[in-house]
Amino acid sequence: MGRGCRVEFPGALYHVFSRGNNKNDVFLDDKDYNVFLKKIREVQEEKDFHLYGYCLMPNHFHLLIGAIDEPLSKIMHMLLRYYALYFNSRYERVGHLFQSRYKAIICENERYLFKLVQYIHVNPVKSGLVKDINDYKWSSHQYYIGKKKNKNLSIEKLFTLMDVSASNAQNFYKNLLNEKLEIKIKNNIFGTEDFIKKIKNENTKLDKINTSNKDKKTLFEILNEISTEFKVPQDAIISETRVRDINKARKFFCYKAIKENGYRLGEVADFVNRDITVIDKIVREIKQQKKVLRNIVIGLMSGTSVDGIDAALVEVSGSFTSTKIKLVKYICAPFDYKTRERIFKAFDYKNTNIAELSDLNFELGKQFAKAAVKVARNAGIPINKIDLVASHGQTIYHNPPHSTLQIGEGAQIAVDTGRLTVSDFRCADMAAGGQAAPLVPYFDYIIFADKKLNRALLNIGGISNITFIKKSSGIDKLVAFDTGPGNMIVDYLVKKFTNGKQGYDKDGRFAFSGKINYNLLSKLLNIKYIKAKPPKSTGRELFGNDFAGKLVKENKGVSLRDLITTVSAFTAESVIYNIKNNLKEKVDELIISGGGAKNKFFVEYLKSGLLGVKVYKSDDFGINGDAKEAIAFAVLGNETVLGHFNNAPSVTGAKKKVIMGKISR
């Protein structure tokens, strides 16, 4: 059910009340109180209105305002916006500061008005902040009793409305404070029955906002998102400047507020101080642009398990948090035995043949191109209709923060497919001082961020990595890292146990059939990396075949079956440890993807070790768990060609935002 409308008309008197979001404090020290009062004066200079009284409390404020010609909504939007920008800048925070809708009560002149003054001024006493009303310095009480003067307060005008002489005004006010306080409000109107009836009949309903959608974002939230996406200051977006990048950000703010969040043209026009006809033109312009911004992208990915090439054909529209995706087709093109052996041989960096590595780079480029052509054909879409191919490639060596190497030549893919190709994503982040991993959290944020739930996204591939998205937070607060091994060690042991007949533990059957060796499990969990603090990333260099082979050699007294069970428990326990010790907030939902999501042993172990956390698979949210990383790189590639930053420095540790990916035509 939508909220009722505010009653507004020129010359009206209002008691305005607004509280900090989630009842958080909005005034933390004297400077904050003084700045808020300064912002009131600044707004008075732009929007002509009378301020009859105020009281500023730590987490809310009361104002008594007399609007002249300007609607109250314009006055309040400007005041709240000015102060929120100051507060967010000073305390390096993001998001909206005040609750999404202030409360405004229209009041009758004469004695009703002074009753509201009385009500506002005694608030600090009623709330227990002070025992004596005279001891509270952040209200207009001090001016009413003559202790101070304030040219911005229209106290004399208020007494004139009451037909009280200037000489008798202070005594009148002091006597009023001794009277019993009775406030009765009906339909957000304070006054006699005749006055209430008159106002309801004359109500122009200038500020009716339909909020039937409970998840509707506030204009401040949208402003913050656009500011982050375009790397433009919030105050610049709502300023008069016509600088190209700022103007572009402003246009997308208007479009997102109106078309994606249901705000009216007038509301947005007020917020950005523009004429309503200008906003209408902007929305139509961006709507036309967005028709063109839909790209058909093929994402390509080969992970540390080296099973094959995941290819996802995806329709991608918009960018950053406005991104919309539709998976059209997904395939996995398995590597043949010879190719897998060549890749595994390349992992042995101490004995790698440079000539072989160079040849393999181009050979994999050809195979990635074939996978792209195949997924397009299976989708019934001609390859020349594909707008973009985005390939992660195959990681051969990863040694943060010094170097990283992915092969599968992007130029070869571009030539063989005839399509624009983005590849080699990780180098730009590492060049900026980052770990260049994990990269998928950027995608996780724009798809899975939630206003009410703390979510963790766990991908169990060869390595396990987790993304933590705090509710109602920006991408700059994102936390993600590799927790440790995923399927990598288990796959090695299963292959050895079955003499190469099976390459992985289907449904966790081997893990369920053995016993955990708790002494060995304890040693594994004491590996330095597991307990290291993020940002951190790892790979085959630590948990690859060398590690697995050494594990078998040093634990000959433990059967291979029990080793599989113990190492499976190690994978799950390393995830549980990192969730409990490296995430500062409680996780509400854990969403699993990757090949390990099909391992029932992993899933059951995680559920038992994370009581109170709801565990899902990404498929439950419409994201194919097998295709997820390929989809993610399709989105990252789309951001690259749009010229948008697509790394997450809070995750990788990079010194700045960069545009990842090298373009081949």
C-alpha positions, 0 to 999 in steps of 0.5 A: 500500500502506498503512503499518503500524500503530503499536503502542500500549498504556498504560504503554508506552515509546517512542522518537518521531522526527519530521522537518520537512516536506521535511526543512526546519528546524523550529528556526531559533533558540534561541527555537524550541528553548525554545518546543518544550521549553515546549510539551512541559511544557504537554502534560505538564500535560494528558496525563500521561506521562514524558519520559525524554530528548530531542534536538532537531536543526535539522530533526527531534527525538527523544523518549523517552516513557513513556505512562501512561494516554494513547495516544501518538497523543493526546500527539503530536498535541497537541505537534505541533499546539501547536508548529506553530501557534506556528511558523507564526504567528512566521514568517508561513507556512502549511501543515504543519510536520512530515512527516505521520506521526511514527515511534514505536518501542516499547522494552523496559525494562532495558538496551534503554532506556538504549541508546536514551538513548545513541542519542538523545544521540550524534545531534548528534555523528554528524551533525557538529553538534558534536565533543563530546557535552558541547557540545550544549545541546539534548539531555537529556545535560546533565541525565544528567551532572548539569550541570543539573536539570529537574523535567519529566525523569523521569531518576530513574524511569528509573534506578529501572527499571534498578535503578541507585542514585541515587549510581551513576546518573551513572557508570553513564550515562557508562560506557554512552556508552563502550560500542559502540552497537548498535541492532536494531529489528524491526517498530518494536519494540526489545527481546528476541525474547520481548518483541517476541512479547509486544507483537505479541500484545498490540498494541491497534492504537490508531493504525492509519491507512490511507494508501493514498491518497498525496495525502491531506492532513495534518490541519494542511493541512486546518486551514490551508485552513479557517482561510483560508476562514473567516478564523479563526485555526488555534488558535481552531478547535481551542480550546474556544471556542463563538463562532459563526464559529469553531464553524462553521469547526471543523465544516467542518474535521471534515467535510473531514478525515473525508469528503473525506480519509478520517480516522477519527472518533477521529483527528479527535476527538483533534486537536480535543479533542472526544468522538468522539460529538460529531464523529460528530454534526457530520459527519452535520449537515454532510453534511445541509447539503451536500445543500442547498448544491448550487446550479444557477448560470448564469455569464455573461461577455463579454470584451474581444473582444466576440464575444458572451455566454458562458453556462455552466450549472453545478452548484456544491457546497461552497465554496472548496477544497471546491468541486465543479463540473459543467458541464451546458451551455455556449453562446455567444450572439453579439452582432449587428453593431449591438450590437457597434458600440455596445459598441465606440463606448462604448470610446471614452471620450473621445467617449462619449455618457453617455445612450447608455452608460446605455441600453446598460447596460440593453440589455445587461442584457436580452441577458444575461438572454436568454442565461441563459434560452437556456442553461437551455432548451438544458439542459432545465432550467426557468429557475425551477429555476435558483438563481442567475445570476452575470454579469460583464457587459461591461467598458467602462472599466478604470483601476486603481486609480481606477475600473472600469466593467462594464455589463449591468444586474444588476437587469434580468437579475434581473427578466427571468429572475426569478432571484437575480442577482449582478453588478458583481464588480470594484468591491468589490476596487477599493474595497479598493485593488486592481486589480480584476483579474484575478479568475479566479485565485481559481477557478484556485486552487480547481480546479487547485492541486496538491501536487507541481506548479507550475502556470501558468494562461494565459487568452488572450482579448482580453488575456492573463492568467496565474495562477501556483499554487505547489505546496502553497501557500495562496491567499495566495501566489497570483500572477496578472496580465495579461501584455499583449495576447491576441487584441485587436490581432490581431483588429483587423488580421485584420478590416482585412486581410480588409475585415471578412470575418473577425474573428479569425485562425482556427488562426493561419493568417495568422500562419503565412503571414507573417514576423516583423519583429524590429525592430518586435517588439523595440520592442513588447516594450519597452513599459513595461507588458510589463516592469512588475512585478505586481500589474498589469492592463491592457485596451483602454485600452492595447492596443485599437483606438487602439493597433492603428490607430497601429501600422498607421499608423506601420509602412506599410513592413510588410505587414498579413500580416507585421504579423499575424505580428509582433503574434502573436509579440508576444502570445506573447513577452510571455507568455514574458517574464513567465513567465521574469521575473515568476514566482519559481519554475520552471513545471512545467505551463502550462494554456491556455484562452480563444479564443487556445488555439485559435490554433496559432501561439500554442501552438507559439510558447509551446512553443518558448519555454518548453522544459521546460514541459509545455503543456496546454489546460484541456480536458485537465483537464475544463474547457471552455476556451471556457466557463472564465471563465463557469464561474469567475464562476458559482463566484464568484457562488456564494461571494458568496451564501454570504457568503464572501470571493472575491477574492485580495489577493495577486493584485489588491493589495487591502488586504483580503479582500472579498465581491465582487458586487452582489445583485439580486432 
